[in-house]
Amino acid sequence: IVTAAALAALFAGLIQPRLAIPVVVIELVLGIVVGPELLDLAEHDDFIDFFSNLGLGMLFFFAGYEIDFERIKGRPLMLGVVGWLVSLALAYAVGGLLAWAGVVLSLLYTGSAMSTTAIGTLIPILSDAGEIRTRFGTFLLAAGAMGEFGPILLVTLVFSTKGTLSSSLILIAFVAVAVVLALAAVRGATWGWNLLERTLETSGQLAIRIAVVLVFALAALASDLGLDLLLGGFVAGVIVREALKGREVAMFESKLTAVGYGFFIPFFFVVSGIKFNLEALTDDPIQFLKVPMFLALFLLVRGLPALLLYRHELDLRDRGALAFFSATQLPLVVAITTIAVEQNHMRSSTAASLVAAAILSTLIYPLIGLKLREGRAGLEPREE
């Protein structure tokens, strides 16, 4: 698994100048190759799944950390919220039709999977393209934030084995604990920043260790309360972002990125590839037709609101780019389909089709979005 992760980074680096394929796509594909479906060099067990879950928690930590709510507040966030609610309505309408036709078992799980946006996967691509600090980037970050945070809340409240009321009360308790931790983190960073900064150059690495403890603690707390660990990782990222606001943290971010993207997060994607049920697609050629269908539905569900709601903010070309970026999906599709299959609300073939479509969306849609935005990033005023 770790060799596959290293090879994925190598391949991505070699092809990067010519083709911007996200490394997570290569990790998933190599996971399929080394898994039991093809070469049978690796398989998952409880030990492997433990590291995979930590990688998922770290992935959503970075999703929460990268979203600066102070920056996207106002109209970008309002449009992001409205756009996601429209997407959710479209997704459930489409899911209902598919369930009525017998194509899928549950409109709830299928629709929820189609309403996501992989903003955590997109951020490195946008950063390399110089889009993060542009006006377009602000609207995309807001839309992507809701495309991840909204589905996480759905996973927490709707997909829980507990009742909705119980889940809501537990969620309120979790938020209360998170607020206390956030206040403690902000005060701790204010009082002890010199100590934290000083240890970044030593073997102590106190700031990194505290951040990792926060991720693990909130993920464990969320799991013990019956919530999803995605929420724990996401909230931990938001807390760390707030605690470090206004400070120069380039070295801290570099080291934390090395821990997350160097080990934990690749584990999740390679193991997801190992778990991928390729046989469910190859046994019945008709199942392959679901892949392009879901790929197109991703664009319909997440892209159509971008084209309609941003008419007064962006021109047609930029709205098209926003539509393709917003329709890029992967981590939450993997998470939601895994839950659905375990609870017998989704066939393995449907889950495989959704994940395959999500892989293709991560491979194709950002390239189209970048092409539509080509030459425009440098013309927009940039935020400090």
N, C-alpha and C positions, 0 to 999 in steps of 0.2 A: 504493500500500500504506500509506504513512504517512498519507495523507488518510483512508483507510478506518479506520485506527486512531484518528485524531482524532475522526471522526464517531461511532465506536462509543462513545468516552468521553462525547461530547456527548449521544447518545441515552440512555445509561445514566444520566447525571446528570439528564436531564429527566424520566425515568420513575421514578427511584429513590424519590421520596416515595410513589408509588402502588403500584409493583411492583418487587420486588427481583430483577431479571434480571441475572445475572452478566455483566460486560462481555465476558468471553471468548466467551460465546455470540453476542453481537452482532458481535464481531470475526470469528468463524467465518462467520456468515451473510453479513456484508458481503464477506468474502473470496470466498464462492461467487458473490455478485452481480457483483463486479468481475472475476471470473475468466473463463477461456475458455468455461465452460459457459453463461454468461448474457451479460453486457455485453461481455466480451472487452476490458476496459480494462487488464488486468494479467496477466502470466504469470511463471512462475518460471524461473530459470536458475541457473548455478553461483554467481553473485554474490549473488543473492537467497537461495539456499539456505544460503549461508554465514551470513548474518545470522539466518536462521530457526533454524539449528542453535545459534547463540549464544543466541538467545532461549529455546530448549529447555533449554540448559545453565543459564541464569539462572533459569528457572522452577524447576528442581530444586535450584538453590542455595537459593532461598527456602524450598522444602519442607524441606531439611535444616536451614536456619537457624531456622525456626520451631519445630522439634521439640526441646524441652528434655528430654533423656533423664533428667536429674536429677529432673524433676517427674513424669514418667510412670512412673518405675521402680516395681517392686513389683507389686501386683495389677493396676493398669491395663495395664501392659506385658504381663504374663503372659496376661491375657484377650485382649489385642490379638494376641499371637502365636498362641494357640490358635484364636482366631476366624478368623484369616487362613488357618491350615492347614486348618481345616474348610471354609472357602470354597474353597480350592484343590482339595480333594478333590471337593467338589460341582461345581466348575467343570469339572474334568476328566471327571467322570462324565457331566455334561450334554453336554460337548463330544464325548465318545465316542459318545453316542447320536446326536448330530447328524451326526457323521462316518459312523456306521453307516448312517444314513438317507440319506446323500448330500447333506445340506443344506450341510455345510462340508467342506473338504478335510483340515484338520488339527485334531485335538482339542487338541494342545499349544498352538498359537497362539491358537485361539479361546478355550480355557479360561483361558489366562493373561490374555488381554484382559478377560475377565469377572471376574477376581479382584482388580481394582484399586480404589483409592479416590482421588479427586482432592482430597486434603487441602490441597494448595497452592492450589487454586481455592476451597476452602471457607473457608480461614482469614480472608480479608477479610470474607466474609459473616458468619461467627461473631463476628469482632471488632466489626463494626458492630452486631450484635445483643446484645453484652455477654455472650457465652457463653464466651469464651476462658478466663476465670479461674474459671469455675464447676466444681463437681465433675463435672457432666455433660460439660463441655468437656474435662476431663482424660481421661475415658474415651474420648471421641471422638478426641482428639489421638493417643492410644495406638493405637486401632484404625486411624485413618487413616495413622499412621506406618508400620505394618506393611503397610497396603494400598498404600503406595508403595514402601517399602524392599524388601519381599519380591519384588514383580514386577521391580524393578530388578535384583536378584540373579539372578532367572530369566533376564532378558534377557542378563545378563552371562555366566552359566554355560551355560545350555541353548541359547540362540539363537546363540551364537558359532559362526563357521565352523571354529574349532579344536575339538579334542576336549575332552571334559569335564575330563580330567586336566590337559591343558595350560592350559585356561582357569582351573582352580582354582589352579594354580601361579602363573600370571600375576596372578590376583586377590590371592593372598597377597603377592606382590611389591608390588603396587599399595598394598595396605593398609599394608605396612611403610613405603613412601615417605610415605603419608598420615600415619602416626603421627609420623614424623620432622618433617614439616611442621607437624603440630599442636603438637608440643612447641616448635618454633621460634617458631610464632605466639603461643603462650601466653607464652613468655619475652619475645618482642619486645614484646607488648602490655603486659607488666608493666614492662619497662624504659623503653619509649618512649611510654607512653600520653599523657603531657603534650604531647609533640611532635605525636602524631597528633591529639589533641583541638584543639591550637592551630591546626593547618592546616585544620580544618573550616570556619573562617571566612575562609580565604584562597583564592586561585586555585590553590594547591598541591593541596588536597584529597588529602593523602597517604593517609589511611585508606581512602578510597574507591578510590583507584588500586591500593593493595595488595590490597584485596578482589577487584577486577576481575582483577588479575594472577593471583590464586590460582584464581579460577574458570576462566580461560582455560588456565592451566598444567595444572591437574588434568584438565580436559576434553581437552586436547591429549595429555597423558600417557596417559589412558585409551584414547583413540582409537588412538594409536601402539602401545599394547600389545595392541590387538585387543579391548578392552573397550568398553562403550557410554559415550558422553559423559554420559548421564544419571547414571551412577555418579560421574563426576568432579565434576559440578555439585553433586550431593547431598552428597558428602564435603566439598567446599569449604564448603558452608553449615554443616555440623556443626563444622568446624574453626573457622570464624569465630565461631560461637556460643560454643564453649568458650573461645576466646581472650578474648572480651569479657565473660565471666561475672562478675557482681558489679559491673559498671560502668554508669553512666548513659550510655546510647547512643541516646537518642531522636533527636538531630540526625543521628547517623551512619545510623540506620535510615531516617530520612526521606529523606536524600540517596541512599542506596543503593536505596531503593524507587523514587525518581524515575528513576534510571538504568535499573533493571530493567523496571519496569512502564510507564515513560514511553516507552521505545523498543524494547528488545530483545524482551521477552516478547510485546507486541502483534504484532511481526513474525512470530513463530512461528505465532500463531493465525490471522492474516490469510492467511499463505501456506498454512497447512493448509486453509483454506477454498478458496483458489485451486486447490489440488491435489485437492480433493474431487471424486470421480467421480459427479456428479449423473446423468449419462447412464446409468450402470450401473443406477440405480434406476428411471429413467423409461422405459427401453427395455422393461422387463418388469414389468408391474404386480404380479406375484407377489412380486417382490423387496421391495416395500413391506411385505409381511406379515412379513418378517424384522425390520423396525424395531421394531414393538411386541413381537415375540417376544423380541428381545434386551433391550429395556427391562424386560420382566417378569423375564427371567433374571438381569439385574443385581441386582434386588431379592431374588430367590430366593437367589442365590449369596452376596451380601454381607449381606443383611438377615436371613436366617434364623439365622445364628450369633449375631447381636446379640440377637434375641428369646430365644434359648435359653440363652446363656451368662451373661447379665447379670441373671438372675432374682433373685439375692440382693443385687444392687447398685442396680438401678433399677426403678421401677414400670413397669407395662405401657405407659403413655403415653410415658415417656422412652425405653423400649426401642424403641418404634415410631419415635420421632424419630431414635434412633441408627441404626436400620435404614435409614431413608431417606437420612440423611446419608452413611452408609457405602456405599450403593449409587450415590452420585454419582460418575460416572467421566467422564474426557475425555482429559487429556494423554497418559497411558500407553496408552490405547486407540489414539490417533492414532499413537504411536510404534511399538507392537507390530504394528498392521495394516500400517504402512508397511514394516516389516522383512519381514513375512510375504508381502506382495505382491511385493516385490523378489526374494525367494527362491523364488517360485512355490509357496508353501505356503497361499495364500489367494486366492480369486477377488476381482476388483475389486468385484464386486457385494456380496460378503460384507463386505469392508472398508468399503464405503460404508454398508451397513446398520448395522454396529457403530458407526461414527463418528456416524451420524445418531441412533442410540439413545443414544449417550453425550452428544450435544448436548442431546437431550430430557431426559436424566437430570439434567444440570446446570441445566436450565431449570425442571424440575418438582419433583424430589425435595427440594432445599433449601427450597423454598417450603412443602412439606408438613411438613418437619422443623421449620421455624420456627413454623408454625401449631400443631403439637403442643406446642412448648416455650413458646408464648405466655404471658407473665406469670409464668413459672417462674424465669427467670434472676435476677430481683431477690430471690427468696425464699431462694436458696442462699447459704451462706457463700462469700466470694470469697477467692482466694489472692492474697497480696501479690506 
